[in-house]
Amino acid sequence: MRKKHIALTLGLIFSTLGVVIPFWPLVLLGLLSCAFAYPLLAILIGAFADIIFGSPTGFLHLVRFPFSVLGVIAALLSLLASSRLRSRKMY
């Protein structure tokens, strides 16, 4: 349980810093860190980051909501990995 709190705290710190200092890789790092602790929160952070940063330019303009898409993918991967690790027997 303690690891979840550390991952959540780091994720929120990185996400906040990425918004305050307009540096989107910090938001991505925070989003991925939150996805391991609470997957639903990663989707919410992705949605808020999309609202704050607006529509992307360049190649990513085809993906309308890149942070939200990454949040959903990270949440799904986190849920799949955690269920797979729980079902695996440790010897």
C-alpha positions, 0 to 999 in steps of 0.5 A: 500500500505504501508503494501506491502512495509514493507513486501517486505522490510522485505522479501528482508532483510531476503532473503539477510541475509539467503544467506550471512549467509548460513541459509536457514530458513531465505531465506524461511521466506523472500520468504514467506514475499515477497509472500504476497507483490509481488507473482511473486517476491517470485518465482524469489527469490526461483529460485535464492535461488535454484541456490545459495544453489544448490541441497538439500541433505537428504529427500528433494533430491526428490524435485529438486528445493525446494525454487522454489516449495515453491515460487510457492505454496506461490504465489498461496496461496497469490493470492487465499487468496487475491482474497477471501478476496477482494470478501468477504464483511466486515460488 
